[in-house]
Amino acid sequence: MNAPAIGLVAGLLLALAAITGGFTGFLLALVLGTLGAVLGAQLAGTLDLRALFGRRRG
C-alpha cells in the first residue's frame, strides 16, 4: 500500500472511532494509532528511537 491509501484507511478508521466512541474514542484511537505507527517504524528500521531521545551517559 502506498502512503495516500494508508492515510485514507487511517482516516476512515478514526472517523469510525469518533462515530462509535465519541470524542474520547476518537482521542484513544488517535493515541493508539500514533503509538502503533511509531513502534512499527522502529521495528521496520525507519525510525531510531535512541537517536531521537538520545542516550545519557554518566
Beta strands, then each sheet from edge to edge (+ up, - down):
end
